[in-house]
Amino acid sequence: MEISVRRKYGVTILDLAGRIDVDSAILIETVGYLIHNGELDLLCNMEEVEFIDYTGISVIAVAYKEVVNNGGRMKFAGVPSHLRGVFSVSGLDKTFEIYPSEELGLNTFKEDRIIEKIKRKPLRRRFKRLPVKIKVEYKPQGTKDSEYRAGEILDLSAVGAYIMGESKLALHDNLDLKMYLIPKPGEIDIEATVVWLCDKQIQPQYYPGMGVAFSNLTSATQKKILEFIDRNLAFSTTNNT
């Protein structure tokens, strides 16, 4: 097995070549050295790997665990088609982030950093809520019901919303949403999960309705929602002064 190391966009790329097997402890040693030197974003480019056996998979798993235990990220790109079955049979394809190309893998590190930056912001900004009335359409995922239902968002944050609308949905239902943040950014397609259902006896003025948490949210979409909230909160403050 051969390893060459290079860097791009702040990510350390390990170009792996040859056979990954019982004689591939050099991968663990290289990863350990990189971690010791503070390089925690690692992308393994596997385009030139010819063979992996189950001992080799164990070597990769040990290296991956070492990175994660030190607060880093290790992802994989360019796994040849004839080797993907090894990852699948071992179940590691469900643990590892594997991307078709190096460029796609690199882009995910950039997105991770943006999301982390948002998470580090004070809670008052991340979870700032906007009382609002905007149109939304929603439909449950994984059912034969392909029709969108109309509703109205009464409360919006960067991580979720309260939707008022005629529906018979259950807790933990997954939804596809179309939010209309007018005048900009306009329509946003987003996924969400039902996390709360309004009780008619307690809050009749908001019934029927549900609280949803946004899921699979990209940093770009969350940024648009945050900007919409900030813009409208500022407008509301100006009008009230």
Sequence and secondary structure as in RCSB ss.txt:
>XXXX:A:sequence
MEISVRRKYGVTILDLAGRIDVDSAILIETVGYLIHNGELDLLCNMEEVEFIDYTGISVIAVAYKEVVNNGGRMK
FAGVPSHLRGVFSVSGLDKTFEIYPSEELGLNTFKEDRIIEKIKRKPLRRRFKRLPVKIKVEYKPQGTKDSEYRA
GEILDLSAVGAYIMGESKLALHDNLDLKMYLIPKPGEIDIEATVVWLCDKQIQPQYYPGMGVAFSNLTSATQKKI
LEFIDRNLAFSTTNNT
>XXXX:A:secstr
 EEEEEEETTEEEEEEEEEESTT THHHHHHHHHHHTT  EEEEEEEEEEEE HHHHHHHHHHHHHHHHTT EEE
EE   GGGHHHHHHHTGGGTS EESSHHHHHHHHHHHHHHHHHHHS HHHHT  EEEEEEEEEEETTSS    EE
EEEEEE SSEEEEESS    TT EEEEEEEETTTTEEEEEEEEEEEE  TTT GGG SEEEEEEES  HHHHHHH
HHHHHHHHHHHHHHT 
